[in-house]
Amino acid sequence: MRSYGDEVVVLRAQQLGEADRILTLFGRERGKIRAVARGVRRTNSKIGGRLEPFAVVDAQLYSKNPDDRSRLETVTQAVTVESFAEAIVADYERYAAANAMVESVDEIIDAEPAALQYALLLQGLRSLTSGERDPLLELDAYLLRSLSLAGWEPSFNECARCGAPGPHARISFAAGGAVCASCAPGCGATLAAHIDTMRLLWALLAGNWRVAEGSDQATRADASRIVKAYVTYHLDRQLKSFTAIDEVWRMRNAGG
Ligand SMILES: [Zn+2]
């Protein structure tokens, strides 16, 4: 048996029986951790309220078998470092964006350290709670960077196949991003992308917020469509939380 401490972000919390909770945690030092927190749903639990999704806590954990990371570990203590939950659940768009962030990182990381992904997630959640920018732009910037860290950095300017300078009008995920008119026919399935959409995607990946925030709603919606397809292609499944993102776009388009 081994006890250790790590700063963790709570990605998911599922009820287990009457009083316990199964947690998916992202540890700064340890990567993905699956753990059980016992008695957290009792009203006198000291740590229960601290182990909600989007909370950052200093946790003490122990594992009966440290060599077998597929086994559930146990959370014995939790001290709040920073909680984004209140500011996130107060706003539907932020909540939808934050859910997509944690669901995608849950797919990307495993039981290995991923310090850059950890820092990026904290930065993404913190930016969402600040409310300074469009939550869906924050989400797309986060997803593009997170998948880039995972080894799938797309090109939105030069042709991903031959390097011809852009802008180009089509995207191939198999080729790695924008593809020129000569390469496109040999790149399998491609998506059409307007020049303004390409520019926004490039700006989100580069962190050029002046350009990104100068985009209109139609361009943002189009970029969102492409980012979702890009994530779905590389993770090989559609995130459940994308349903809520689609709903946000429907509400925006309806003017609500
Ligand atoms: Zn080309």
Residues whose N, C-alpha, C, O or C-beta is under 5 A from the ligand:
A	BS01	ZN	C159 R161 C162 G163 A164 C180 C183
